[in-house]
């Protein structure tokens, strides 16, 4: 059953914060459903590879991985 998450994305090139509600099975899946990391984003070409690399990362490790790429993604589950 899919859960509801809020996914926040900050791009350090333009310091723009966007937050979106997505539906996913897990927090790890939700990370890659924001429009800035999704299938229509600039990440699309390597998205599957990055999803695999980060699938087992906890939130802190994923934040560091993102920070090394000049962006941040934060995910929070939202109860209905």
Secondary structure, DSSP 8 states (H G I E B T S, - for coil): --EEEEEEEEETTTTEEEEEEEEESSHHHHTT-STTTSTTSTTTTTHHHHHHHHTT--HHHHHHHHHTTTEEEEEEE---
